[in-house]
Amino acid sequence: MAPVGASHQPSAASGPVRRVASAVAVAGLAAVAGLAFDGVFPLGDLLLVAGVAAAGPCVLSLLLVGRLPLWGTIPASVLGWLVAASATVFRSEAWLGFVPGPAAVRAALLGLRESGGWLLTTILPAAPGSRALVLVSFLVWAASAAGSELALRSRSVLLPAAAALPVLAVAVVLGVSGGGSSVPYAAVFAGLVLLLALVRAAKSAGTAAVGVPLLATLMAAAAFAGPVLPMAERPYDVRQLVEQPPPHPIRGVSALDQVSAWLQNPRRELFTADMTSEANLRLAVLDTFDGVSWTSGAGFVPTGGRVPGAEGERDAVEQRFTLQKLPGPWLPAADRPLTATGPGLVVDPVSGMLASTETREGMTYRVSSGIRRYSAQELREATPAADPAARALPDGPDGRTPPQRARLGDIARKATAGARSPTQQAAKLAAYLRKLAVNDVNAPPGHGYRSIEFFLTESKRGTTEQFAASYALLARAIGLPSRIVVGFRPGVAEGGVRQVRGGDVLAWAEIDFRGLGWVPFYPTPSRTRSGGGGDVAEGAPQEAREIEQAINGDSAQPKPTDKPAGRPTPLARRPAAPVPAGLVGWLGVPGAVVLLYLLAV
């Protein structure tokens, strides 16, 4: 028999109907492999790109086989792909929206060169309309072209399916961190492989009819078995093999330094928010203290819209923001963002902070957030996380231990006396500060060691800046990992949206508990009281009040051990169910049945 491709005549063993059916099955394999990029790109974009890239080579091969040798079809296929890529990915550069002019060709080649690295270093999935879709277009076209030629020019039963298998593998590997599932696509792919084998191997219509129910059964078995396989729970992420670019720090004036100025201009319009439910809006997370100032150690990376890291049970909040006079690159959002879309958007994967490289007055962006919920048992049994950086109290600029550190420890121990758990320490500390001092918007700014000592021991008057900074330092003095959050209350409803102004600024603190993450506490007292003795938190949302009530609900609760609380359930993915005994072994039975069937036909 002549080698594959030695003749441009189609295989003599295949009739016209079987040849067309084989080519269509191969195109289907390529299309399904392209749709498996569902975790990498939006499915709506993939339907068009993968569909065109899979169908084009199939039609070309059916038209050209028997007229051109194999080598003669290659230029036509390359030109066809450029047309397909121009029509689906680079319409703005193409002539008439589909003709590949120089700009479209240049964009396609540049996209092929850069898309792989971009996908490995960006938080997936990619944004709608991403030009990295050119990679999917190219891979699917190549798989469909190679598979169609093999189906029409060779007698092999399964070899035509091999062309699409690497595309499916690439999709699965890249999609691990994208949040999608490749199991349905893998099941359909397996079914199409068997369909191709059935079409090319069956000797009669009768034997083909016997195979159809078998194919349906095997596809259902694959779809059922895939999610419960042991490797499905923790798939390997190929990004671990790639050196990620360092997160990009975004510099600007510390949000905590701006609190006093905002309070002095309470009517200044900063932004509007259209929200499905009322929630405080986080602007900046400050986790680093140098003795004088609190700053953020956030590092920002590009994202296609997803914000990683959210765990536990959460209540969804949808938001649409329009910026007005809000300075700086940071963007407000309810904690914690799950997805975000907007111009120039970047995200800190650790804290979930949002920022933009294109902030301007009138800019609009959207955020979907999940507000964390905790059970009373989780809160009472929680222990501090092992986070040395969040417990650090630095030395002074001269390298000496500042005397304020010892005083902070004394005050913190006095404030938390009688606490029977770390969470009770955190709650008592917030209540102590709310009763100790007065919330005075005209108090002088400052949150270094000396400013906080003066606030706690002498003036006992301060803004939300001093209350939050005092809480964070006192918490660190007794070993609780802490950080400061600067944000805003949800503002006042005006004309269908919430208008947030300078007077709505609010700072609070968070404590890092093992298994729970960062739990918020509100140490700033309400401005409505004129002196000590009250315990009403300024701007504390209902969930924050519920946290303190749950913590203090049982004062006789025994002190917890160092055993960590149970791990929270990830929001985007549920743990895989236990694998039933013997299931893995039974998965070999369908394969054996297929093999016997192919041998029989």
C-alpha positions in Angstrom: 0.0 0.0 0.0 1.3 3.5 -0.9 2.3 5.7 2.0 -0.2 8.2 3.3 -0.2 11.3 1.2 1.7 9.7 -1.7 -1.3 9.9 -3.9 -3.8 12.7 -4.1 -6.6 10.2 -4.8 -9.0 9.5 -1.9 -8.9 6.1 -0.2 -10.5 3.5 -2.4 -11.9 1.7 0.6 -14.2 4.5 1.5 -17.4 5.5 -0.3 -18.5 9.1 -0.7 -20.9 8.9 2.3 -18.4 7.4 4.6 -15.7 9.9 3.5 -18.0 12.8 4.2 -19.1 11.4 7.6 -15.5 10.8 8.6 -14.5 14.4 7.7 -17.5 15.8 9.6 -16.7 13.6 12.7 -13.1 14.9 12.6 -14.3 18.5 12.4 -16.6 17.8 15.3 -13.6 16.6 17.3 -11.6 19.8 16.5 -14.6 21.9 17.5 -15.1 20.2 20.8 -11.4 20.4 21.6 -11.7 24.2 20.9 -14.8 24.5 23.1 -12.9 22.8 25.9 -11.1 26.2 26.3 -14.3 27.2 28.2 -12.3 27.8 31.4 -9.9 30.1 29.5 -12.2 32.2 27.3 -16.0 33.0 27.4 -18.0 30.3 25.8 -19.8 32.8 23.6 -16.6 33.8 21.9 -15.5 30.2 21.6 -18.6 29.1 19.8 -17.9 31.4 16.8 -14.1 31.0 16.7 -14.0 27.2 17.2 -17.0 26.6 14.9 -15.5 28.5 12.0 -12.0 27.1 12.5 -13.3 23.5 12.6 -15.7 23.7 9.7 -13.4 25.6 7.3 -10.7 22.9 6.8 -13.4 20.2 6.5 -15.0 22.0 3.6 -11.7 22.8 2.0 -10.5 19.2 2.2 -13.7 17.8 0.7 -13.5 20.3 -2.2 -9.8 19.7 -2.9 -9.2 16.0 -2.3 -8.8 14.3 -5.6 -8.0 17.6 -7.3 -4.7 18.6 -5.5 -2.0 16.5 -3.9 -1.6 16.9 -0.1 1.2 19.4 -0.4 -0.9 21.5 -2.7 -3.7 21.9 -0.1 -1.3 23.5 2.5 -1.2 27.1 0.9 -5.0 27.0 0.5 -5.4 26.0 4.2 -3.1 28.7 5.4 -5.0 31.4 3.4 -8.2 29.9 4.7 -7.1 30.2 8.3 -6.1 33.9 7.8 -9.6 34.6 6.4 -11.2 32.8 9.4 -9.0 34.6 12.0 -9.7 37.9 10.3 -13.4 37.3 10.3 -13.7 36.1 13.9 -10.9 37.7 15.9 -9.4 40.6 14.0 -12.4 42.1 12.3 -11.3 45.7 13.0 -8.0 45.2 11.2 -9.5 43.2 8.2 -10.7 44.6 5.0 -14.5 44.5 4.8 -14.4 42.7 8.2 -13.0 39.4 6.9 -10.4 39.9 4.2 -6.9 39.5 5.7 -5.0 42.7 4.8 -1.5 43.5 6.1 -2.8 44.8 9.5 -4.9 41.7 10.1 -2.0 39.3 9.1 0.4 41.2 11.4 -2.1 41.1 14.3 -2.7 37.4 13.8 1.0 36.5 13.8 1.8 38.7 16.7 -1.2 37.2 18.6 0.1 33.7 18.0 3.5 34.7 19.3 2.3 36.3 22.5 -1.0 34.6 23.4 0.5 31.5 25.1 2.7 33.5 27.5 -0.1 35.9 28.2 -2.5 33.1 29.1 0.0 31.6 31.4 0.6 34.8 33.3 -2.9 36.3 33.5 -5.8 35.5 35.8 -8.2 33.6 33.7 -10.7 33.5 32.1 -9.8 36.1 29.6 -12.1 39.0 29.0 -14.7 38.8 26.2 -13.2 39.6 22.8 -9.7 38.8 23.9 -7.2 38.7 21.0 -5.6 35.7 22.5 -8.5 33.8 20.9 -6.3 33.6 17.8 -4.5 30.7 19.6 -7.7 28.7 19.7 -8.5 29.6 16.1 -5.1 28.4 14.9 -5.0 25.1 17.0 -8.5 24.1 16.0 -7.9 24.9 12.3 -4.7 22.9 12.3 -6.4 19.9 14.0 -9.3 20.0 11.7 -7.1 20.3 8.6 -4.8 17.5 9.6 -7.6 15.2 10.7 -9.7 15.8 7.5 -6.7 15.0 5.3 -6.0 11.8 7.2 -9.7 10.9 7.1 -9.9 11.4 3.3 -6.5 10.1 2.2 -5.8 7.1 4.6 -7.5 3.9 5.6 -6.6 4.2 9.3 -9.6 3.9 11.7 -8.4 6.1 14.6 -5.5 8.1 13.2 -7.6 11.0 12.0 -8.8 11.6 15.6 -5.2 12.0 16.8 -4.9 15.5 15.3 -7.4 17.0 17.8 -6.2 15.2 20.9 -3.3 17.7 21.5 -5.7 20.6 21.3 -7.9 19.0 23.9 -4.9 18.5 26.1 -3.8 22.1 25.8 -7.3 23.3 26.6 -7.5 21.1 29.7 -4.0 22.2 30.9 -4.6 25.9 30.5 -8.2 25.7 31.9 -7.2 24.4 35.3 -6.9 27.8 36.8 -9.9 29.2 34.9 -12.7 27.8 37.0 -14.4 25.8 34.2 -14.8 22.1 33.8 -13.4 20.1 30.9 -15.3 16.9 31.8 -18.3 17.4 29.5 -16.1 18.2 26.6 -13.9 15.3 27.2 -16.9 13.0 27.3 -18.2 14.3 24.0 -14.7 14.1 22.5 -14.5 10.4 23.6 -17.9 9.8 22.0 -16.9 11.4 18.7 -13.7 9.3 18.6 -15.8 6.2 18.9 -18.2 7.5 16.3 -15.4 8.1 13.9 -14.1 4.5 14.5 -17.6 3.2 14.0 -18.1 5.0 10.7 -14.7 3.9 9.3 -14.7 0.3 10.6 -18.3 -0.9 10.3 -18.7 -3.3 7.5 -22.5 -2.8 7.2 -25.3 -0.6 8.3 -26.3 -3.3 10.8 -23.1 -3.3 12.7 -23.1 0.5 12.7 -26.6 0.5 14.2 -25.4 -1.8 17.0 -22.6 0.7 17.9 -24.9 3.8 18.3 -26.4 2.8 21.7 -23.0 1.7 22.9 -21.6 5.2 22.1 -24.4 6.9 24.0 -23.8 4.6 27.0 -20.1 5.2 27.0 -20.5 9.0 26.7 -22.8 9.0 29.7 -20.4 6.8 31.7 -17.5 9.2 30.9 -19.5 12.2 31.9 -20.5 10.5 35.2 -17.1 9.1 36.1 -15.0 12.1 35.2 -15.9 14.3 38.2 -15.4 11.5 40.8 -12.0 10.4 39.7 -9.3 11.1 42.3 -7.3 13.5 40.1 -10.4 15.6 39.4 -10.3 17.2 42.9 -6.9 18.8 42.7 -5.8 19.0 39.0 -2.2 20.1 38.4 -1.7 23.7 37.3 1.0 24.0 34.6 1.5 27.6 35.7 3.6 26.3 38.5 6.3 25.5 35.9 6.2 29.0 34.4 8.1 31.8 36.1 5.4 34.4 36.7 6.3 38.1 36.2 6.5 40.0 39.5 3.3 41.6 40.6 3.2 45.3 39.6 3.1 47.6 42.7 0.9 50.6 42.2 2.2 53.7 44.1 0.0 56.5 45.4 -0.8 58.4 48.5 -1.8 56.1 51.3 -5.5 55.9 51.6 -5.2 56.2 55.4 -3.4 59.6 54.9 -6.4 60.9 52.9 -9.1 60.1 55.6 -8.8 63.4 57.4 -8.9 65.4 54.2 -12.1 63.5 53.1 -13.7 64.1 56.4 -13.0 67.9 56.2 -14.8 67.9 52.8 -17.8 65.7 53.6 -19.9 66.9 50.7 -17.2 66.1 48.0 -18.7 63.6 45.6 -16.3 60.7 45.1 -18.3 58.1 43.1 -21.8 56.6 42.6 -22.7 53.0 43.2 -25.6 51.0 41.9 -25.8 48.0 44.3 -28.2 45.0 44.6 -27.8 45.2 48.4 -26.3 47.6 50.9 -22.6 46.9 51.9 -19.5 48.8 52.9 -17.1 49.4 50.1 -13.4 48.6 50.5 -10.9 50.8 48.8 -7.4 49.9 50.1 -6.0 47.2 52.3 -3.0 48.4 54.4 -0.9 45.6 55.8 2.6 47.1 56.3 3.6 49.4 59.2 7.0 51.1 59.5 6.4 52.9 62.7 5.1 56.1 61.1 2.8 55.1 58.2 0.6 52.2 57.1 1.1 51.2 53.5 -0.1 48.4 51.2 2.2 45.5 50.0 -0.3 44.6 47.2 1.1 43.5 43.9 -1.3 43.8 40.9 -1.6 41.5 37.9 -3.8 41.7 34.8 -7.1 39.8 34.9 -9.7 38.8 32.4 -12.4 39.5 35.0 -12.0 36.9 37.7 -10.6 37.7 41.1 -9.2 34.6 42.7 -9.1 33.6 46.4 -12.7 33.8 47.6 -13.7 30.9 49.9 -16.5 30.1 52.2 -20.2 30.8 52.1 -20.9 34.2 50.7 -23.8 36.5 49.9 -23.7 37.9 46.3 -23.7 41.6 45.8 -23.7 43.1 42.2 -22.3 46.6 41.8 -21.8 49.2 39.1 -19.6 52.2 39.9 -19.0 55.5 38.2 -16.0 57.5 39.4 -16.3 61.2 40.2 -13.7 63.0 42.3 -12.0 59.9 43.8 -8.2 60.3 43.5 -5.7 57.5 43.1 -5.6 54.3 41.2 -7.6 52.2 43.7 -11.2 51.2 43.0 -13.9 50.6 45.6 -15.8 47.4 45.8 -17.7 45.3 48.4 -15.4 42.7 49.9 -14.6 40.3 48.4 -14.7 40.8 44.7 -15.3 37.7 42.7 -15.4 39.2 39.2 -14.7 42.7 37.9 -14.8 44.3 34.5 -13.5 47.7 33.5 -10.8 49.6 31.5 -7.2 48.9 32.6 -8.3 46.7 35.5 -5.7 44.9 37.6 -6.1 42.9 40.8 -4.1 41.9 43.8 -4.7 38.1 44.1 -3.8 38.1 47.8 -6.0 40.9 49.1 -8.5 41.1 46.3 -7.8 44.9 45.9 -8.8 46.4 42.6 -7.0 49.1 40.7 -7.0 50.6 37.2 -4.2 52.0 35.1 -6.8 54.2 33.4 -8.8 55.8 36.2 -10.5 59.0 35.3 -13.6 61.0 36.1 -16.6 59.3 34.5 -15.0 55.8 34.3 -17.5 53.0 34.9 -16.8 49.5 36.0 -18.7 46.5 37.3 -18.0 44.2 40.2 -19.6 41.0 41.6 -18.7 40.4 45.2 -19.3 37.8 47.9 -19.8 38.9 51.5 -18.4 36.2 53.8 -20.7 34.5 56.3 -19.4 32.8 59.5 -21.1 30.4 61.9 -21.0 31.0 65.6 -19.0 27.8 66.1 -16.4 28.8 63.5 -15.9 32.1 65.2 -15.6 30.8 68.7 -13.2 28.0 67.8 -11.0 30.1 65.5 -7.3 30.6 66.2 -4.9 33.2 64.8 -3.3 32.4 61.5 0.5 31.9 61.3 1.3 35.2 59.7 4.4 36.8 61.2 4.3 39.8 58.8 0.9 40.7 60.0 2.0 40.6 63.7 5.2 42.6 63.2 5.7 45.8 65.3 8.8 47.5 63.8 11.6 49.3 65.6 11.9 53.0 65.4 13.9 54.8 62.6 17.0 54.8 64.8 16.9 51.0 65.1 15.8 51.1 68.8 12.7 49.6 70.3 10.2 52.4 70.7 8.9 52.8 74.2 5.3 52.9 72.8 5.5 49.2 72.0 5.5 48.2 75.7 2.7 50.7 76.5 0.6 49.2 73.6 1.0 45.8 75.1 -0.1 46.9 78.5 -3.2 48.6 77.0 -4.1 45.6 74.9 -3.9 43.2 77.8 -6.0 45.5 79.9 -8.6 45.8 77.1 -8.9 42.1 76.6 -8.8 40.9 80.2 -11.2 38.0 80.7 -11.3 37.0 77.0 -11.4 33.2 76.7 -10.5 32.9 73.1 -8.6 34.8 70.4 -11.9 35.9 68.8 -13.1 37.3 72.1 -9.8 39.2 72.4 -10.5 40.7 69.0 -14.1 41.6 69.9 -13.2 43.0 73.3 -10.5 45.2 71.8 -13.0 46.8 69.4 -15.5 47.4 72.2 -12.7 48.9 74.4 -11.8 51.5 71.8 -15.4 52.4 71.1 -15.9 53.2 74.8 -12.4 54.8 75.4 -12.5 57.7 73.0 -14.7 60.1 71.0 -15.1 60.1 67.2 -14.1 63.7 66.3 -13.8 64.5 62.6 -11.7 67.6 63.5 -9.0 65.7 65.4 -5.5 66.0 63.9 -4.4 63.3 61.5 -1.6 60.8 62.1 -1.2 57.1 62.9 2.4 56.5 63.8 3.6 55.2 67.2 3.6 58.7 68.9 0.2 59.8 67.4 -1.5 56.6 68.6 0.1 56.8 72.0 -1.2 60.4 72.4 -4.6 59.3 71.1 -4.9 56.4 73.6 -3.5 58.0 76.7 -4.2 61.8 76.4 -6.5 63.3 73.8 -8.9 60.3 73.5 -10.3 62.1 70.5 -9.7 61.0 67.0 -11.1 60.2 63.6 -11.7 56.7 62.2 -8.1 56.8 61.1 -6.8 56.7 64.7 -9.4 54.1 65.8 -8.5 51.7 63.1 -4.7 52.2 63.4 -4.9 51.9 67.2 -6.9 48.6 66.9 -4.3 47.2 64.4 -1.3 48.0 66.6 -3.0 46.8 69.9 -4.0 43.6 68.2 -0.4 43.0 67.0 0.8 43.7 70.5 -1.0 40.6 71.8 -0.1 38.4 68.9 -3.2 38.9 66.7 -2.3 39.3 62.9 -4.0 42.5 61.8 -4.3 44.9 58.9 -6.3 48.1 58.2 -9.0 48.6 55.6 -9.9 52.0 54.3 -13.2 52.2 52.5 -16.6 53.9 52.6 -20.1 53.4 53.9 -22.6 52.8 51.1 -23.7 56.4 50.9 -27.1 57.8 50.4 -29.6 56.7 47.7 -30.2 59.5 45.2 -31.9 59.0 41.8 -31.6 55.2 41.7 -28.0 55.0 42.7 -26.0 55.5 46.0 -24.0 58.7 46.1 -20.8 58.3 48.1 -19.1 61.4 49.5 -16.0 62.3 51.4 -17.9 62.2 54.7 -18.7 58.5 54.1 -15.1 57.4 54.5 -14.6 54.7 57.1 -11.6 52.7 58.3 -11.8 49.4 60.1 -9.5 46.6 61.0 -9.3 42.9 60.1 -7.8 39.9 62.0 -6.5 36.8 60.2 -7.9 33.6 61.7 -6.9 30.2 60.5 -9.5 28.7 58.3 -11.6 31.8 58.2 -9.4 34.4 56.6 -9.6 38.1 57.4 -12.5 38.8 59.8 -13.6 42.5 60.1 -13.9 44.5 63.3 -15.2 48.0 63.7 -13.5 50.0 66.5 -14.8 53.5 65.6 -17.6 54.7 67.8 -20.7 56.4 66.4 -20.3 60.2 65.9 -23.7 60.7 67.5 -22.6 60.2 71.1 -20.8 63.0 72.9 -18.7 61.0 75.4 -17.5 57.6 76.5 -19.8 54.9 77.8 -21.5 54.0 74.5 -20.7 51.0 72.3 -22.2 51.7 68.9 -19.9 51.1 66.0 -19.7 53.7 63.3 -20.7 52.2 59.9 -20.7 48.6 61.1 -22.8 46.5 58.8 -25.3 43.9 60.1 -22.9 41.1 59.4 -20.1 42.8 61.5 -22.5 43.2 64.4 -23.5 39.5 64.1 -19.9 38.5 64.3 -19.4 40.2 67.6 -22.7 38.9 68.9 -21.7 35.3 67.9 -18.3 35.7 69.5 -19.7 37.0 72.8 -22.8 34.9 72.8 -21.4 32.3 75.2 -18.9 33.7 77.7 -18.5 30.3 79.2 -17.2 28.8 76.0 -14.0 26.9 76.8 -10.7 28.3 75.4 -10.0 26.6 72.0 -7.0 24.5 71.3 -4.5 25.3 68.6 -6.3 22.9 66.3 -7.3 24.9 63.2 -10.9 25.4 62.3 -12.3 23.4 59.5 -11.3 24.5 56.0 -13.9 26.7 54.3 -15.6 25.4 51.2 -14.3 27.0 48.0 -17.0 29.2 46.4 -16.3 28.2 42.8 -15.6 24.5 43.2 -17.1 21.9 45.5 -14.9 19.1 46.8 -15.1 16.0 44.7 -17.2 13.2 46.1 -15.4 10.1 47.5 -14.6 7.6 44.8 -16.9 4.5 45.3 -15.0 1.3 45.9 -14.2 -0.5 42.7 -15.3 2.4 40.4 -11.9 3.0 38.9 -11.5 -0.7 38.1 -15.0 -0.8 36.4 -14.0 2.1 34.2 -11.9 -0.3 32.1 -15.0 -2.3 31.2 -16.3 0.1 28.5 -12.9 0.3 26.9 -12.7 -3.5 26.6 -16.2 -3.5 25.1 -15.2 -1.0 22.5 -12.1 -2.9 21.6 -14.0 -6.1 21.1 -16.6 -4.3 19.0 -13.9 -2.9 16.7 -12.3 -6.3 16.3 -15.7 -7.8 15.5 -16.5 -5.3 12.8 
